[in-house]
Amino acid sequence: MTLYYSLVFALLMGEMGLFMLLLVPLPFKIKRKIFTFISESPLVAKMQYWMKITFVFILILFVDSVNRVYKVQVELMAAHEQSAKGNAAAIMGSERLEVQARKFYSQRNMYLCGFTLFLSLILNRTYVMILEVMRLEDKVKMYEGTNKNTKESEKLAVAGKPGELAALREKLEKKDQDLQNLKKQAEQLNKAYSDLSDKYAATQIDGENQKSR
């Protein structure tokens, strides 16, 4: 195996190890710290940039290996046709073994590069899906009001930026309290109006009695 195919094999092993690490069940806090570091680290960003360039070269090697497999397959078909026509000298045992060996190495390189590229796509998609799941978990916790930051902000109770559900409940409680206050004020106003009406009626009766005298 040449040096660059050895590097591709090492990269494939690294991708497999990284994929296993992504599948390991970890606590949410630890997983969040790890993915936050990966997302915000400038070193990881540089590594991702160079990895993209590396995968471009691997893609070129994959295309070249597919081309080699196709050429070897054409040579084998031509050799079989010549041997079928009775031209035994056209393909000797050593030449046949050489062609078979070239076919094996070409197919090995094709599978190696192909699986490396395919696993890189799976890793990228898995990483994006895990980030999406973590974002949705944060949103659910914020809606349920179980996040610590939400509870602290609820204790502060300043025009509310806790979780949306907790804020809505707080607003609903305030509305109910305002409604009860309005009912009490309406009852007091109604009672005061009734008292004033009774007093006014009493004054009218007294005035009529005085006039009749």
C-alpha positions in Angstrom: 0.0 0.0 0.0 1.4 3.4 -1.0 1.9 6.2 1.4 -1.2 8.2 0.4 -3.5 5.1 0.6 -2.0 4.4 4.0 -3.0 7.9 5.1 -6.5 7.3 3.7 -6.7 4.1 5.7 -5.5 6.0 8.9 -8.2 8.6 8.2 -10.8 5.9 7.8 -9.9 4.4 11.2 -10.0 7.9 12.7 -13.5 8.4 11.3 -14.7 5.1 12.7 -13.3 6.0 16.1 -15.0 9.4 16.0 -18.3 7.9 14.9 -18.2 5.5 17.9 -17.5 8.4 20.2 -20.6 10.2 18.8 -22.7 7.1 19.5 -21.5 6.8 23.1 -24.3 7.8 25.5 -23.1 10.7 27.6 -24.9 13.0 30.1 -26.5 16.0 28.5 -24.2 18.6 30.2 -21.0 16.8 29.2 -22.2 16.3 25.7 -23.3 20.0 25.5 -19.8 21.2 26.6 -18.1 18.9 24.1 -20.2 20.1 21.2 -20.0 23.7 22.3 -16.2 23.4 22.3 -16.2 21.8 18.8 -18.5 24.5 17.5 -16.6 27.5 18.9 -13.0 26.3 18.8 -10.9 28.1 16.1 -8.5 25.1 16.0 -11.4 22.8 15.2 -12.5 25.2 12.5 -9.0 25.1 10.9 -9.0 21.3 11.1 -12.3 21.2 9.3 -11.0 23.5 6.6 -8.0 21.2 5.9 -10.1 18.1 6.1 -12.3 19.5 3.3 -9.2 19.9 1.2 -8.1 16.4 2.1 -11.5 14.9 1.1 -11.2 16.6 -2.3 -7.9 14.7 -2.9 -9.5 11.5 -1.6 -12.3 12.1 -4.1 -9.7 12.4 -6.9 -8.1 9.1 -5.7 -11.6 7.5 -5.7 -12.2 8.5 -9.3 -8.8 7.3 -10.3 -9.3 3.9 -8.6 -12.7 3.5 -10.4 -11.0 4.3 -13.7 -8.3 1.7 -12.9 -10.9 -1.0 -12.0 -12.7 -0.3 -15.3 -9.5 -0.6 -17.3 -8.5 -3.9 -15.6 -12.0 -5.3 -16.2 -11.7 -4.4 -19.9 -8.3 -6.2 -20.1 -9.7 -9.3 -18.4 -12.7 -9.4 -20.8 -10.3 -9.0 -23.8 -8.1 -11.8 -22.4 -11.1 -14.1 -22.0 -12.2 -13.4 -25.5 -8.7 -14.2 -26.9 -8.5 -17.3 -24.9 -11.9 -18.4 -26.1 -10.7 -18.0 -29.7 -7.9 -20.5 -29.1 -5.1 -18.0 -28.7 -3.5 -19.6 -25.7 -0.3 -17.6 -26.0 -2.3 -14.4 -25.5 -2.7 -14.9 -21.8 -0.2 -16.8 -19.8 -0.5 -17.8 -16.1 1.8 -15.1 -14.8 0.1 -12.4 -16.9 -3.3 -13.5 -15.7 -2.1 -13.4 -12.1 -0.7 -9.9 -12.7 -4.0 -8.7 -14.1 -5.9 -10.3 -11.2 -3.5 -8.6 -8.7 -4.0 -5.2 -10.3 -7.7 -5.8 -10.2 -7.6 -6.6 -6.5 -5.5 -3.6 -5.6 -7.6 -1.3 -7.7 -10.8 -2.6 -6.1 -9.2 -2.3 -2.7 -8.3 1.4 -3.3 -11.7 2.1 -4.7 -13.5 0.6 -1.6 -11.1 2.3 0.7 -11.6 5.8 -0.7 -15.3 5.2 -1.2 -16.0 4.2 2.4 -13.8 7.1 3.7 -15.9 9.6 1.7 -19.2 7.9 2.6 -18.3 7.8 6.3 -17.4 11.5 6.2 -20.9 12.3 5.0 -22.4 10.1 7.7 -20.3 11.9 10.4 -21.3 15.3 9.2 -25.0 14.4 9.1 -24.8 12.7 12.6 -23.1 15.8 14.0 -25.8 18.1 12.6 -28.5 15.8 13.9 -27.0 15.7 17.4 -26.8 19.5 17.5 -30.4 19.7 16.4 -31.5 17.3 19.1 -29.6 19.3 21.8 -31.2 22.5 20.5 -34.7 20.9 20.8 -33.9 19.6 24.3 -33.0 23.1 25.4 -36.2 24.5 23.9 -38.3 21.8 25.6 -36.6 22.6 29.0 -37.2 26.3 28.4 -40.9 25.7 27.7 -41.3 23.4 30.7 -39.6 25.9 33.0 -37.1 23.4 34.3 -34.0 25.2 33.1 -31.9 26.6 36.0 -31.5 29.9 34.2 -35.3 30.1 33.8 -35.9 29.5 37.5 -33.4 32.2 38.5 -35.0 34.7 36.1 -38.4 33.7 37.5 -37.1 34.6 41.0 -36.0 38.0 39.7 -39.5 38.5 38.2 -38.6 41.5 36.1 -41.1 41.8 33.2 -40.3 38.3 32.5 -37.9 36.6 30.4 -38.1 33.3 31.9 -39.4 30.3 29.9 -42.3 31.3 27.7 -44.7 29.0 29.5 -43.7 30.3 33.0 -44.1 33.9 31.7 -47.5 33.2 30.3 -48.6 31.7 33.6 -47.3 34.7 35.5 -49.2 37.0 33.1 -52.4 34.9 33.5 -52.1 35.2 37.3 -51.7 38.9 37.1 -54.7 39.2 34.8 -56.8 37.1 37.2 -55.7 39.3 40.1 -56.5 42.5 38.1 -59.9 41.0 37.2 -60.7 40.3 40.9 -59.6 43.9 41.8 -61.9 45.3 39.1 -64.8 43.2 40.4 -64.2 44.5 44.0 -64.0 48.1 42.7 -67.2 47.6 40.7 -69.0 46.2 43.8 -67.7 49.2 45.9 -68.9 51.6 43.2 -72.2 49.9 43.0 -72.6 50.1 46.7 -71.6 53.7 46.8 -74.0 54.5 44.0 -76.8 52.7 45.9 -76.1 54.7 49.0 -76.0 58.0 47.1 -79.3 57.1 45.4 -80.9 56.3 48.8 -79.6 59.6 50.2 -80.8 61.5 47.2 -84.2 59.9 47.4 -84.4 60.7 51.1 -83.5 64.4 50.4 -86.2 64.5 47.8 -88.8 63.1 50.1 -87.8 65.6 52.9 -88.1 68.5 50.4 -91.5 67.5 49.3 -92.7 67.1 52.9 -91.4 70.6 53.7 -93.2 72.1 50.7 -96.5 70.4 51.6 -96.4 72.0 55.1 
